C-alpha cells in the first residue's frame, strides 16, 4: 500500500511464507470428494443440455402443428 506502516510484499517475501497443509490422507479425501462433485456437476450439465434440446424440439413440434391447424381437437 501507499501508507508507511504497510510493508512491501514481493515474491521473495511470499516465497518464505510457510503455508500449513493438511496431512496427505486428508488432501486425498478432499481431492476424491472434489472429483466426485465435478463428475456429478458434469452429469447434471449433460442432462440439462439433453432436456434443453428436448424442450426446443418439442416446442418446434407444437408450433409446427399449431401453424398447420393440427392442435384443434375435433368434437363430436
N, C-alpha and C positions, 0 to 999 in steps of 0.2 A: 504494500500500500504506500501511499504518499506520506502518512504520518511517521514521525521519527521514532515512535515506540513500536512499530511493526518491523520485524526483521525481514530481510530479503530472503525469499525462498528460491533456491535454484536446484538444478539437477543433482549436484553433489550433496547438498543437504538432504534431499529426498532419498538419495541412494543409501544414506546412512540410517534412515528411519527403519526401525525393526517393526514389522507387522506381524502380530501374533496370528498363527494359523491353527485351526483345529487339528486334531490327530488325523492320520491318514484314513482310518476307519470311518470317521465322521465325514471327511471330504468325499470318500467313495459313496457313502449313503446319500449325500447331497447330490452328487453327480447322477446317481441312479434315479433319484426322485425327479430331478430336473429332466433327465432323458424321458422318463415316463410321462411327465407333464407336457413336454414338447410333442411327443408321439400322440398323446391324446388331443392336443391342440391341432395337430396336422390332420388327424382323423375327423375332427369336428369341422375343420375348414373344407375337407373333401366332401363331407355330407352336405354342408351348407352350399357349396358350389353345385352339387348334384341337384339339391332341392330348388335352388335358384333357377337352374336351367329348366327344370321340370315345370316350375311356375310359368316361366317365359313361354315354353312350348304350349302349355295348357291355355294360357291367355291368348296366344295366337290362334289356337284352335277354336276357342269360344268366339273370338272376333270374326274369324272366317265364317263360322256358322251363322253368326248374327247378321253379317252382311249378305249372306245368301238367304236369309229368312228361315233358316232351319231351326231356330230356337223356339219358334212359336209352336206350342203343342196344339194338337187337334182335339177339339172337344166334341163329344157326341151329344 
